[in-house]
Amino acid sequence: MMERLISVCLWLILALSLISRVAGNAEGDALNALKTNLADPNNVLQSWDPTLVNPCTWRNVTCNNENSVIRVGLGNANLSGQLVPELGQLANLQYLELYSNNISGTIPEELGNLTNLVRLNLCSNALTGPIPSTLGKLTKLRELRLNNNSLTGQIPMSLTSIMSLQVLDLSNNQLVGYLPVNGSFSVFNPISFINNRLNYPSPAPPTPIFPSTASTSSVAGSVAIAAIVAGAGVVLLFSATSSFL
């Protein structure tokens, strides 16, 4: 009986190990797809070896305790090329930072699958095309920086539903259409959207101010008191004149 229990435990440990390796390899494959699609003159990605068990030892990659990728930080790395849809397979990714490179092409719609993402920073690149509406599924996103690219089209209304959003910068693109002012966008000022081709909503007309009922009653009461006082003064003056005569 004891031998059977030990055998079952060993089998479970082996199965969990294999599952972990498969997951690690899948994430490594996704990142390797990005590597093969980028030009890397400074060899920043040299340590990205797809033959390793997982990518947790790769430079500029951070993993959690389960050896799952939670951060890819490749800002200001002199990279060029295009993003790949395989990035959407990094299910536990929280930080994707590829700012200040020369990455071109479009933003993959598959980034909307990164539902644990907290920060997405793709600013200061050469990205074109629309902002994917799928980014509206990133309900944990706190920071979205897509400024200083050449993005076109309208701002997806789906972004206004990300109520966790605290930092937003879409400035210096070629975005068109009306600027959303509802939902999470209601707290951001125009500097987040400057240097686009957006139509800003007209300011609301000032609300007319009417005297309250209490104020009207107070004024009427004051007028009535003044009239009574004035009338009493006339009576006193008439009485005084009659006595003199």
trRosetta pair geometry for C-beta under 8 A, 3 or more apart (Angstrom, degrees):
i j d omega theta_ij theta_ji phi_ij phi_ji
1 4 5.8 -56 -153 33 30 111
1 5 6.6 29 151 -18 64 105
2 5 5.6 -53 -149 35 34 112
2 6 6.4 34 153 -18 66 105
3 6 5.7 -52 -148 36 32 112
3 7 6.3 37 151 -23 64 106
4 7 5.5 -53 -149 34 32 115
4 8 6.5 33 153 -20 65 102
5 8 5.8 -52 -149 34 32 110
5 9 6.5 32 152 -19 64 106
6 9 5.7 -54 -149 36 32 112
6 10 6.3 32 154 -19 66 106
7 10 5.8 -55 -148 36 29 110
7 11 6.4 31 152 -21 63 107
8 11 5.6 -56 -151 35 32 113
8 12 6.5 32 153 -19 65 104
9 12 5.8 -54 -150 35 32 110
9 13 6.4 32 153 -19 65 105
10 13 5.7 -53 -148 35 33 112
10 14 6.3 33 153 -19 65 106
11 14 5.7 -55 -149 37 31 111
11 15 6.3 32 153 -21 65 106
12 15 5.6 -53 -145 35 32 112
12 16 6.3 30 157 -16 66 105
13 16 6.0 -56 -148 38 29 108
13 17 6.3 32 153 -21 63 108
14 17 5.6 -56 -150 35 30 114
14 18 6.4 30 154 -19 65 105
15 18 5.8 -55 -150 35 31 110
15 19 6.4 32 152 -19 65 104
16 19 5.6 -51 -147 35 34 113
16 20 6.3 36 153 -20 65 105
17 20 5.7 -54 -150 36 30 112
17 21 6.4 29 152 -18 64 106
18 21 5.7 -54 -147 36 32 110
18 22 6.3 35 154 -21 66 104
19 22 5.7 -54 -148 34 31 111
19 23 6.4 29 154 -16 65 105
20 23 5.9 -55 -148 38 30 109
20 24 6.1 29 154 -18 65 109
20 54 7.9 -56 153 -58 83 135
20 66 7.3 -135 -126 180 105 79
20 67 6.2 68 -176 59 108 129
21 24 5.6 -55 -144 40 32 112
21 25 6.1 32 156 -20 66 107
21 53 5.7 -74 -129 -163 91 94
21 54 7.3 -127 -131 -52 50 94
22 25 5.8 -56 -146 38 28 110
22 26 6.3 32 152 -24 63 104
23 26 5.6 -52 -149 31 31 113
23 27 6.6 25 155 -13 64 104
23 54 8.0 7 95 -108 71 117
23 67 7.8 119 92 97 108 95
23 68 6.6 -40 142 -96 124 96
24 27 6.0 -58 -151 39 32 106
24 28 6.2 33 150 -19 66 109
24 53 5.7 22 109 142 146 71
24 54 2.9 -71 -167 -95 126 104
24 55 7.1 -178 -174 8 82 66
24 56 7.4 -54 -140 -18 116 101
24 67 5.4 -24 -88 135 118 117
24 68 7.6 -118 -88 -89 68 53
25 28 5.3 -54 -144 40 34 115
25 29 6.2 40 153 -24 66 102
25 53 7.3 -75 -64 -174 84 41
25 54 7.0 -87 -51 -91 46 61
26 29 5.7 -49 -149 32 30 113
26 30 6.6 32 150 -20 61 103
26 89 6.2 -120 155 156 101 130
27 30 5.5 -49 -149 32 35 114
27 31 6.5 29 154 -12 66 105
27 54 6.8 29 64 -153 113 88
27 55 5.9 -118 113 19 98 118
27 68 6.7 155 -46 -147 159 62
27 69 4.9 172 -180 0 140 118
27 89 6.9 -163 -99 116 55 99
27 90 5.7 82 -133 -109 96 77
28 31 5.9 -58 -146 42 32 105
28 32 6.0 33 154 -22 66 109
28 50 5.5 138 151 -135 109 66
28 52 6.8 -164 -124 71 150 83
28 54 6.0 -153 -47 -148 117 39
28 55 4.4 165 -97 -43 80 99
29 32 5.6 -55 -142 38 29 113
29 33 6.5 39 153 -26 62 100
29 50 6.7 73 -92 -146 52 116
29 86 7.2 -112 121 -170 79 140
29 89 8.0 -26 81 90 94 153
30 33 5.8 -50 -157 26 30 114
30 34 7.1 30 145 -15 60 100
30 84 7.8 -179 -170 96 67 119
30 86 4.1 -171 -139 152 74 103
30 87 6.3 133 170 -90 111 30
30 89 4.4 -153 -87 63 142 118
30 90 5.9 -163 104 -52 153 85
31 34 5.4 -48 -157 32 41 114
31 35 6.5 45 146 -23 68 101
31 48 6.4 -132 131 -150 111 124
31 55 5.4 65 41 -104 150 166
31 58 7.2 161 129 64 153 170
31 61 6.9 12 -132 -98 162 138
31 69 7.2 157 -50 -85 130 165
31 72 7.1 -172 -114 -106 113 133
31 90 7.7 71 -56 -75 89 122
32 35 5.2 -46 -147 33 40 117
32 36 6.4 37 155 -17 68 103
32 48 6.4 167 -97 154 69 112
32 50 4.2 30 -90 -82 152 120
33 36 6.1 -54 -146 37 29 107
33 37 6.5 20 155 -13 61 113
33 84 4.8 -149 130 122 106 164
33 86 4.1 68 64 35 151 155
34 37 5.9 -71 -152 42 30 106
34 38 6.3 16 157 -15 68 117
34 83 7.1 -16 -124 -144 97 53
34 84 5.2 -142 -85 24 62 118
34 86 6.9 -134 -42 72 79 110
34 87 6.3 68 -70 -70 122 97
35 38 6.1 -72 -147 38 28 104
35 40 7.4 -21 -156 -29 77 141
35 45 4.9 168 -129 171 106 147
35 48 5.0 -171 -83 103 152 152
37 81 5.0 145 139 162 66 130
37 82 5.6 -75 162 65 118 74
37 83 7.6 86 108 -155 140 6
37 84 5.1 150 10 -55 158 114
38 45 7.1 111 80 -15 125 155
38 79 4.9 -13 -173 -169 126 111
38 80 6.8 142 -159 74 72 34
38 81 3.8 -153 -112 39 46 145
38 82 7.8 -150 -80 38 66 36
38 103 7.5 -37 -115 -103 104 97
39 79 6.8 151 72 -160 58 56
39 80 4.6 -10 50 63 109 90
39 81 5.3 157 1 -45 72 103
40 43 6.1 98 134 -90 106 25
40 44 5.6 -125 -160 38 112 81
40 45 4.8 -95 -114 24 166 108
40 46 7.7 -170 127 -48 138 68
40 77 7.6 -24 -134 143 86 110
40 78 7.9 102 -148 95 47 84
40 79 5.9 -9 -96 -111 71 85
41 78 5.9 -72 53 129 101 122
42 77 6.6 -144 57 179 130 70
42 78 5.1 93 -10 59 123 128
43 46 4.2 24 178 -47 95 119
44 59 7.0 -136 176 104 63 127
44 60 6.8 27 166 -14 103 147
44 74 6.7 116 132 -140 141 96
44 77 4.5 -17 -37 -166 174 120
44 78 7.6 148 -21 52 128 86
44 79 7.0 -82 45 -63 136 103
45 48 4.6 -26 -178 7 84 127
45 59 7.6 -156 -115 66 31 104
45 60 8.0 -66 -92 43 63 130
46 59 7.6 25 55 25 73 133
47 57 7.3 -117 163 124 118 79
47 58 5.2 155 112 -142 99 60
47 59 4.4 102 40 -4 137 99
48 55 6.9 5 -138 -137 78 108
48 58 4.9 48 -97 -140 64 129
48 59 7.6 -88 -48 41 74 79
48 61 7.8 106 -100 -22 91 134
49 52 5.0 85 91 -18 100 104
49 58 7.4 -168 22 -91 66 96
52 55 7.0 120 80 -86 119 41
52 57 6.5 -115 -180 45 161 115
52 58 7.8 -178 50 -53 148 90
54 57 7.9 109 86 4 72 81
54 63 7.1 61 135 -93 128 157
54 67 5.0 75 90 170 172 115
55 58 4.5 -25 -174 1 82 128
55 61 5.2 -61 140 142 104 165
55 63 7.5 150 85 -61 71 118
55 69 6.1 4 74 -74 117 119
56 61 6.7 -133 -123 115 27 110
56 62 8.0 27 -144 -168 71 23
56 63 3.8 -43 -115 -2 103 145
56 67 5.2 -83 -44 -144 144 78
56 69 7.4 -148 -83 -81 68 70
58 61 4.2 38 77 23 101 131
60 72 6.7 48 139 -162 90 57
60 73 5.1 -131 -163 71 85 73
60 74 5.5 77 164 -77 147 72
60 77 7.7 9 -100 -85 163 146
61 69 6.0 -54 -170 -127 104 107
61 71 7.1 156 -158 88 39 66
61 72 5.9 -6 -107 -105 72 69
62 69 7.3 104 77 -153 46 62
62 70 5.7 -57 103 65 92 86
62 71 3.8 14 45 51 113 110
62 72 8.0 -145 25 -62 74 34
62 73 7.5 38 -8 -3 107 108
62 95 7.8 22 48 53 123 118
63 66 7.8 -126 167 72 101 51
63 67 5.2 6 167 -144 145 36
63 68 5.9 138 -155 63 91 27
63 69 5.6 -54 -97 -90 77 41
63 70 6.3 117 -139 7 26 87
64 67 7.4 -80 70 -10 60 15
64 68 5.4 -11 39 57 102 84
64 70 5.0 81 -41 -31 94 131
64 92 6.6 -85 5 147 130 143
66 92 7.9 152 69 -55 119 174
68 91 7.5 -51 -172 66 130 87
68 92 4.4 57 135 40 128 147
69 72 6.8 25 174 -53 123 92
69 90 5.3 -60 81 -148 120 112
69 92 6.6 143 71 72 52 95
69 93 5.9 -3 112 -85 93 83
70 92 5.6 -55 -88 129 75 97
70 93 6.2 160 -143 -126 30 35
70 94 4.8 8 -177 14 87 104
70 95 7.0 47 141 21 70 86
70 116 7.9 -74 -133 121 82 131
71 93 7.3 137 -73 -151 25 73
71 94 6.3 -35 -70 62 75 87
71 95 4.1 8 -120 59 88 110
71 96 7.9 -160 -148 -68 48 39
71 97 7.7 3 -169 10 89 105
72 90 7.5 -52 -22 -144 124 173
72 93 6.8 -20 -2 -139 100 120
72 95 7.1 -173 37 100 50 72
72 96 5.5 15 57 -121 101 64
72 97 6.9 -174 96 36 61 66
72 98 7.6 2 116 -58 105 91
73 95 6.8 2 -68 123 89 118
73 97 4.7 10 -123 60 65 119
74 77 4.8 -56 -179 1 78 147
74 79 6.3 13 156 -8 122 147
74 97 6.7 161 36 95 51 71
74 98 5.2 9 72 -110 99 70
74 101 7.2 11 128 -55 96 139
75 97 4.9 -43 -44 147 105 104
75 98 6.6 -171 -80 -140 57 11
75 99 4.4 6 -125 55 102 84
75 100 5.6 55 -174 42 81 102
75 101 7.5 -134 -145 -37 36 93
75 121 7.0 -10 -86 107 119 126
76 99 6.9 -6 -35 96 72 78
76 100 4.2 1 -77 96 73 127
76 101 7.2 -144 -84 -64 18 67
77 101 6.0 -12 52 -94 76 111
78 101 6.7 -162 -82 -133 4 78
78 102 7.4 9 -160 4 44 104
79 98 7.4 -71 64 -161 136 97
79 101 4.3 -19 57 -152 82 137
79 102 6.9 -167 92 41 44 71
79 103 6.3 14 105 -62 97 93
80 101 6.8 -169 -71 160 48 98
80 102 4.1 -19 -95 85 94 105
80 103 6.5 -171 -136 -81 37 43
80 104 7.1 20 -166 -4 82 95
81 103 6.3 -26 68 -123 57 74
81 104 7.4 -150 119 35 11 81
81 105 7.9 -19 146 0 46 125
82 103 6.6 121 -109 -169 28 84
82 104 6.0 -54 -84 77 80 67
82 105 3.5 44 -126 4 112 152
82 106 7.9 23 -156 33 112 52
83 87 6.4 -42 -176 -6 100 142
83 98 7.6 147 -87 72 108 172
83 103 6.4 60 -42 176 83 131
83 105 6.4 -155 28 86 74 121
83 106 7.7 -100 52 88 107 46
83 107 6.6 21 52 -128 150 43
83 108 5.5 -128 117 -13 113 103
84 87 6.0 129 76 -20 71 90
84 108 6.8 10 126 -52 19 148
85 88 5.9 -27 177 10 65 116
85 108 4.4 179 -94 -153 62 139
85 109 7.5 -1 -120 51 103 69
85 110 4.2 99 -160 3 80 143
86 89 5.5 -33 -174 9 63 118
86 110 7.6 50 -26 106 10 158
87 90 6.1 -35 -173 6 55 113
87 93 7.9 -19 177 -4 82 170
87 96 7.2 76 -178 -128 129 143
87 108 6.4 139 44 52 110 142
87 110 6.5 134 67 99 74 111
87 111 6.2 0 100 -88 116 79
87 114 7.5 -32 139 -55 87 127
88 108 6.6 -122 -35 121 110 127
88 110 2.8 -104 -30 156 147 101
88 111 5.9 -111 -83 -68 88 28
88 112 7.3 -1 -122 48 119 53
88 113 4.0 75 -172 42 102 124
88 114 6.4 -118 -130 -41 56 84
89 110 7.8 -9 -30 165 63 130
89 113 7.5 15 -68 102 31 141
90 93 3.8 50 124 -35 115 122
90 114 6.4 10 77 -108 87 105
91 113 7.5 -63 -104 143 66 98
91 114 7.5 -165 -131 -121 26 55
91 115 7.9 -8 -161 36 68 86
91 116 7.1 70 152 7 54 121
92 116 5.5 -12 -149 52 39 158
93 96 6.0 41 160 -56 129 99
93 114 5.1 -46 68 -146 111 117
93 116 6.4 141 66 75 43 102
93 117 6.0 5 105 -85 87 83
94 116 5.5 -63 -83 133 72 96
94 117 6.1 157 -142 -125 30 35
94 118 4.7 13 -176 9 88 104
94 119 7.2 45 145 24 69 80
95 117 7.6 141 -68 -148 22 71
95 118 6.3 -29 -70 59 71 95
95 119 4.8 12 -122 57 77 107
96 111 7.6 -124 60 -141 167 113
96 114 7.1 -2 -23 171 134 171
96 117 6.5 -30 3 -132 107 118
96 119 7.1 -173 38 98 54 69
96 120 5.4 8 63 -118 103 67
96 121 7.2 180 97 34 60 63
96 122 7.8 -2 120 -58 101 89
97 119 6.8 5 -66 119 94 115
97 121 4.6 13 -122 57 73 114
98 101 6.0 -51 168 10 80 132
98 103 6.1 11 148 -6 124 154
98 121 7.1 166 35 94 50 71
98 122 5.5 9 66 -113 97 69
98 125 7.1 18 121 -65 96 139
99 121 4.7 -42 -45 142 115 104
99 122 6.5 -170 -82 -141 64 11
99 123 4.7 11 -129 56 106 77
99 124 5.5 59 -175 46 81 102
99 125 7.4 -122 -140 -40 39 95
99 145 6.8 0 -91 103 126 128
100 123 7.3 11 -42 95 65 79
100 124 4.5 10 -83 96 56 133
100 125 7.6 -97 -51 -64 9 68
101 124 7.6 113 22 107 42 83
101 125 5.5 8 67 -106 75 97
102 125 6.5 148 -134 -150 14 69
102 126 5.7 20 -168 -4 61 117
103 122 7.4 -85 72 -160 133 96
103 125 4.4 -28 54 -157 83 134
103 126 6.6 -179 81 40 36 77
103 127 6.5 11 104 -63 88 86
104 125 7.2 -160 -69 156 40 99
104 126 4.3 -25 -91 93 81 108
104 127 6.7 177 -144 -87 31 37
104 128 6.8 12 -170 0 77 99
105 127 6.9 -34 75 -128 47 65
105 128 6.9 -96 180 39 8 88
105 129 7.6 -10 162 3 46 127
106 127 6.9 89 -127 -166 24 87
106 128 6.3 -61 -79 80 66 66
106 129 3.6 -7 -110 40 104 155
106 130 7.6 15 -146 42 113 56
107 111 6.4 -53 168 12 95 141
107 122 6.8 134 -102 85 113 174
107 127 6.1 40 -49 -167 86 136
107 129 6.9 -156 18 83 71 112
107 131 6.7 12 45 -130 143 47
107 132 5.6 -127 100 -10 106 104
107 135 7.9 -1 134 -54 138 124
107 146 7.7 -38 -63 -126 149 125
107 151 7.8 4 -10 -108 118 116
108 111 5.5 121 80 -23 84 89
108 132 7.3 -14 116 -41 28 151
109 112 6.0 -28 172 8 62 115
109 132 4.4 170 -108 -136 64 141
109 134 4.8 93 -169 10 80 142
110 113 5.4 -26 -176 8 66 116
110 134 7.6 6 -68 108 11 158
111 114 5.7 -33 -171 9 57 116
111 117 7.8 25 176 -41 86 163
111 120 7.2 90 172 -128 131 139
111 132 6.7 137 50 50 101 144
111 134 7.0 131 69 97 67 113
111 135 6.5 2 100 -89 106 85
111 138 8.0 -21 138 -60 84 128
112 132 6.1 -120 -40 123 114 128
112 133 7.9 11 -84 97 147 46
112 134 2.6 -99 -37 145 158 103
112 135 5.5 -107 -90 -66 87 33
112 136 7.4 3 -131 41 116 54
112 137 4.6 78 -177 38 96 118
112 138 6.7 -116 -136 -40 55 88
113 134 7.7 -11 -33 162 60 129
113 137 7.6 12 -80 93 27 140
114 117 4.1 56 125 -38 110 118
114 120 8.0 127 83 -81 139 115
114 138 6.6 8 83 -105 80 107
115 137 6.3 -65 -97 139 91 97
115 138 6.5 -158 -123 -116 43 51
115 139 6.8 10 -159 27 88 87
115 140 6.9 89 162 10 59 109
116 140 6.1 -8 -150 49 33 150
117 120 5.8 33 165 -54 134 100
117 138 5.1 -41 64 -145 112 120
117 140 6.5 148 69 75 45 99
117 141 5.6 8 103 -86 92 88
118 140 5.8 -56 -86 131 67 100
118 141 6.4 160 -144 -122 23 39
118 142 5.3 0 -173 18 79 102
118 143 7.1 37 142 25 67 89
119 141 7.5 135 -76 -149 22 73
119 142 6.6 -34 -72 62 71 86
119 143 4.3 4 -120 61 82 113
120 135 7.5 -117 54 -142 169 118
120 138 7.2 -18 -22 -173 134 172
120 141 6.5 -26 2 -135 107 120
120 143 7.1 179 35 97 53 70
120 144 5.4 9 63 -117 101 68
120 145 7.2 -173 100 35 60 63
120 146 7.9 3 119 -59 102 88
121 143 6.9 -8 -62 126 94 112
121 145 4.5 16 -125 54 73 116
122 125 6.0 -53 168 8 79 134
122 127 6.3 35 147 -28 122 152
122 145 6.9 172 37 94 50 72
122 146 5.6 12 66 -111 99 68
122 149 7.2 11 122 -59 96 140
123 145 4.3 -51 -36 144 118 104
123 146 6.3 -172 -81 -139 69 8
123 147 4.7 10 -128 58 113 73
123 148 5.3 64 -177 45 86 102
123 149 7.1 -125 -139 -35 43 95
123 169 6.7 5 -89 96 135 122
124 147 7.4 12 -42 96 66 76
124 148 4.4 9 -81 99 58 134
124 149 7.6 -100 -50 -62 10 70
125 148 7.6 110 19 107 45 85
125 149 5.5 5 65 -102 76 100
126 149 6.7 145 -140 -145 10 76
126 150 6.5 7 -166 8 56 112
127 146 7.4 -79 69 -162 144 92
127 149 4.1 -19 53 -158 90 138
127 150 6.7 -179 83 43 46 68
127 151 6.0 7 107 -66 99 87
128 149 7.4 -153 -65 159 38 102
128 150 4.9 -16 -95 89 77 103
128 151 6.8 174 -144 -94 26 39
128 152 6.8 12 -171 0 72 102
129 151 6.8 -37 75 -134 43 66
129 152 6.4 -63 -146 41 10 92
129 153 7.4 5 168 -5 46 124
130 151 6.9 77 -138 -172 20 90
130 152 6.2 -63 -75 82 59 66
130 153 3.5 -5 -105 33 98 156
130 154 7.6 2 -138 43 112 52
130 156 7.8 93 164 -49 110 99
131 135 6.6 -59 166 18 93 139
131 146 6.6 78 -104 140 114 175
131 151 5.9 45 -52 -176 83 139
131 153 6.9 -151 18 79 69 115
131 155 6.5 11 44 -129 141 51
131 156 5.7 -128 97 -5 103 102
131 159 7.4 -6 132 -49 136 135
131 170 7.6 -38 -65 -128 149 122
131 175 7.7 4 -11 -103 116 119
132 135 5.4 117 82 -21 86 91
132 156 7.3 -17 121 -32 28 151
133 136 5.9 -19 173 1 63 116
133 156 3.9 172 -106 -135 73 143
133 157 7.9 8 -133 44 107 61
133 158 4.7 98 -171 14 83 136
134 137 5.8 -28 -179 8 64 114
134 158 7.7 17 -70 101 9 159
135 138 5.6 -30 -173 5 61 118
135 141 7.7 20 176 -33 89 165
135 144 7.4 95 168 -127 134 137
135 156 7.0 135 50 54 97 142
135 158 7.1 135 70 99 65 114
135 159 6.3 10 96 -90 106 91
135 162 8.0 -43 137 -47 81 141
136 156 6.1 -118 -42 123 115 127
136 157 7.9 16 -89 96 146 49
136 158 2.5 -86 -50 147 159 107
136 159 5.4 -106 -88 -64 85 39
136 160 8.0 -11 -122 33 111 49
136 161 5.6 57 -167 48 106 110
136 162 6.5 -138 -143 -43 55 97
137 158 7.6 -13 -34 166 58 130
138 141 4.0 50 128 -33 113 121
138 162 6.2 6 82 -110 78 130
139 161 8.0 -48 -104 124 84 91
139 162 6.3 -156 -119 -124 40 73
139 163 7.8 9 -157 33 79 78
139 164 6.6 94 163 5 53 122
140 164 5.8 -20 -152 62 28 168
141 144 5.9 40 162 -55 129 102
141 162 5.3 -22 60 -166 108 140
141 164 6.1 137 66 82 46 110
141 165 6.0 8 104 -86 91 81
142 164 5.5 -72 -81 143 68 97
142 165 6.5 163 -140 -122 29 32
142 166 4.8 0 -172 19 84 106
142 167 6.8 47 141 21 70 88
143 165 7.8 142 -70 -147 21 67
143 166 6.6 -35 -71 64 68 87
143 167 4.1 7 -120 60 81 115
143 168 8.0 -159 -149 -66 43 44
144 159 7.6 -130 82 -150 173 119
144 162 7.8 81 -27 89 137 159
144 165 6.4 -29 4 -135 113 113
144 167 7.0 171 32 96 52 71
144 168 5.3 10 63 -115 97 70
144 169 7.4 -173 101 34 62 59
144 170 8.0 4 120 -60 104 87
145 167 7.1 -19 -57 129 92 109
145 168 7.9 -177 -78 -151 51 27
145 169 4.7 14 -125 53 75 109
146 149 6.1 -56 168 12 75 130
146 151 6.2 19 152 -21 120 153
146 169 7.0 177 39 93 52 68
146 170 5.5 10 66 -112 101 67
146 173 7.1 8 124 -60 96 140
147 169 4.2 -50 -29 139 124 103
147 170 6.1 -179 -77 -146 73 8
147 171 4.5 14 -127 56 117 72
147 172 5.2 66 -175 46 86 100
147 173 7.0 -121 -135 -36 45 95
148 171 7.4 16 -40 93 65 78
148 172 4.6 14 -80 96 53 134
148 173 7.8 -78 -28 -63 9 71
149 172 7.6 112 24 108 43 85
149 173 5.6 8 68 -104 76 98
150 173 6.5 146 -137 -148 15 70
150 174 5.8 15 -168 1 62 115
151 170 7.7 -80 66 -162 140 91
151 173 4.2 -22 50 -157 88 136
151 174 6.6 -178 80 42 42 72
151 175 6.1 9 103 -63 96 89
152 173 7.5 -153 -63 159 37 102
152 174 4.9 -18 -93 90 75 106
152 175 6.8 173 -143 -90 25 43
152 176 7.2 9 -168 1 70 99
153 175 6.8 -32 75 -129 46 68
153 176 6.9 -94 -179 39 10 89
153 177 7.7 -2 161 -7 46 126
154 175 6.9 89 -128 -169 23 89
154 176 6.2 -62 -79 80 65 68
154 177 3.6 17 -112 13 102 158
154 178 7.7 15 -144 39 115 58
155 159 6.5 -75 170 34 93 136
155 170 6.7 41 -103 175 118 172
155 175 5.9 43 -51 -172 84 139
155 177 6.8 -150 18 76 72 119
155 179 6.9 45 24 -128 142 51
155 180 5.9 -124 97 3 123 105
155 198 7.6 16 -13 -109 117 124
156 159 5.3 108 80 -16 87 95
157 160 5.7 -40 -172 17 58 115
157 161 8.0 58 140 -20 68 95
157 180 5.8 146 -116 -89 68 143
158 161 5.9 -49 -169 22 50 114
159 162 5.9 -39 -168 9 52 113
159 165 7.7 52 174 -57 84 161
159 180 7.4 153 69 50 97 150
159 184 7.5 -102 141 61 68 118
159 185 7.3 72 107 -57 97 111
160 180 5.0 -110 -62 145 132 145
160 182 5.5 55 178 86 148 77
160 183 3.3 113 161 57 93 138
160 184 5.6 -179 -160 36 48 78
160 185 4.8 -55 -111 -5 94 109
161 183 5.7 -70 -74 -149 38 151
161 184 7.2 -34 61 -3 4 109
162 165 4.5 74 110 -35 106 112
162 183 8.0 82 38 151 48 124
162 184 5.4 -55 76 7 63 160
163 183 7.1 -107 -82 -175 76 89
163 184 5.3 -161 -106 -73 39 108
164 184 7.9 -29 39 -110 32 142
165 168 5.8 37 167 -57 122 110
165 184 4.5 82 47 167 116 146
168 184 7.9 130 -43 131 143 108
168 185 7.5 -77 74 -111 171 70
168 188 5.2 -50 59 -98 123 151
168 192 5.0 43 100 -162 88 139
169 192 5.5 -118 -104 -144 46 74
170 173 6.2 -56 169 10 75 131
170 175 6.4 11 154 -13 119 155
170 192 6.2 49 27 153 78 80
170 193 5.5 8 71 -106 101 66
170 196 7.1 4 125 -53 96 143
171 191 7.0 -31 -69 163 140 53
171 192 6.3 -144 -42 173 97 25
171 193 6.0 -180 -82 -144 71 6
171 194 4.8 13 -131 54 114 70
171 195 5.5 65 -177 46 85 98
171 196 7.1 -124 -137 -32 43 97
172 194 7.4 16 -43 93 66 74
172 195 4.5 16 -85 93 55 132
172 196 7.6 -80 -30 -59 9 73
173 195 7.6 114 23 109 41 84
173 196 5.5 9 66 -101 77 100
174 196 6.6 153 -133 -142 12 72
174 197 6.4 15 -168 1 57 111
175 193 7.6 -84 69 -158 137 92
175 196 4.2 -18 53 -158 89 134
175 197 6.6 -172 85 42 44 72
175 198 5.9 10 104 -62 98 97
176 196 7.4 -153 -65 161 37 99
176 197 4.7 -16 -96 88 76 108
176 198 6.7 -178 -142 -86 23 49
177 198 6.6 -24 71 -128 51 70
177 199 6.7 -87 149 22 24 98
178 198 7.1 78 -154 -170 15 84
178 199 4.9 -45 -98 71 60 103
178 201 6.8 59 -165 -65 105 82
179 185 7.7 -171 162 168 81 139
179 193 5.8 72 -123 168 128 171
179 198 4.7 65 -58 168 97 132
179 199 6.8 -155 -5 77 80 48
179 200 5.4 -1 22 -107 132 56
179 201 6.6 -114 64 -15 92 83
180 183 7.2 -9 153 39 123 105
180 185 4.8 100 106 44 94 165
181 185 5.8 -120 -125 111 22 109
181 186 5.8 72 167 -98 64 67
181 201 5.6 -73 -12 12 141 141
182 185 6.4 40 59 53 34 104
182 186 6.1 5 -142 -54 20 105
183 186 6.5 160 67 -11 28 97
184 187 6.8 -53 -177 24 51 104
184 188 7.9 41 138 -16 71 107
185 188 5.7 -60 -158 30 55 112
188 192 4.5 -30 172 14 122 155
188 193 7.7 101 127 -24 121 100
189 192 6.5 124 69 -4 52 96
190 193 5.8 -78 -160 50 54 97
190 194 6.3 76 145 -63 84 85
190 200 6.9 -4 -112 -112 120 136
191 194 5.7 -21 -139 -16 41 118
193 196 5.8 -63 172 18 77 128
193 198 5.8 -28 161 22 123 158
211 215 4.4 -117 -175 86 99 129
211 216 5.4 121 117 -57 120 84
211 219 7.8 -8 174 -7 155 136
212 215 4.7 98 55 4 78 101
212 216 7.1 -141 97 -5 42 86
213 216 5.7 -54 -149 36 33 112
213 217 6.3 33 154 -18 66 106
214 217 5.8 -56 -149 37 30 110
214 218 6.3 33 152 -23 64 107
215 218 5.6 -54 -150 34 32 114
215 219 6.5 31 154 -19 66 103
216 219 5.9 -55 -151 35 31 108
216 220 6.4 29 153 -17 65 107
217 220 5.7 -55 -147 38 32 111
217 221 6.2 34 154 -21 65 106
218 221 5.7 -55 -150 35 29 113
218 222 6.5 31 153 -20 63 105
219 222 5.7 -55 -152 34 32 112
219 223 6.5 32 152 -19 66 104
220 223 5.8 -54 -151 34 33 111
220 224 6.4 33 152 -20 66 105
221 224 5.7 -55 -149 35 33 111
221 225 6.4 32 155 -18 66 105
222 225 5.8 -54 -148 36 31 111
222 226 6.3 32 153 -20 65 106
223 226 5.7 -55 -150 36 31 112
223 227 6.4 33 152 -22 65 105
224 227 5.7 -54 -151 33 32 112
224 228 6.5 32 152 -19 65 104
225 228 5.7 -53 -150 35 33 111
225 229 6.3 32 153 -18 66 106
226 229 5.8 -55 -148 38 32 111
226 230 6.2 32 154 -20 66 107
227 230 5.7 -55 -147 37 30 111
227 231 6.3 31 154 -20 65 106
228 231 5.7 -55 -148 36 30 111
228 232 6.4 30 154 -19 64 105
229 232 5.8 -55 -150 35 31 111
229 233 6.5 34 152 -23 63 105
230 233 5.7 -54 -154 31 33 114
230 234 6.8 34 150 -21 64 101
231 234 5.8 -52 -154 30 35 111
231 235 6.7 34 151 -18 66 103
232 235 5.7 -53 -151 35 36 111
232 236 6.4 34 154 -17 68 106
233 236 5.8 -54 -147 37 32 109
233 237 6.2 32 155 -20 65 107
234 237 5.7 -57 -149 36 30 111
234 238 6.4 31 153 -20 66 106
235 238 5.8 -56 -149 35 30 110
235 239 6.4 29 154 -19 65 106
236 239 5.7 -54 -148 36 32 111
236 240 6.3 32 155 -19 65 107
237 240 5.8 -55 -149 36 31 111
237 241 6.4 30 154 -20 64 106
238 241 5.8 -56 -149 35 31 110
238 242 6.4 30 154 -20 65 106
239 242 5.8 -54 -147 35 32 110
239 243 6.5 31 155 -19 65 106
240 243 5.9 -55 -151 34 31 111
240 244 6.6 33 153 -22 63 106
241 244 5.8 -56 -154 32 33 113
241 245 6.6 28 153 -17 66 105
242 245 5.9 -58 -150 37 33 108
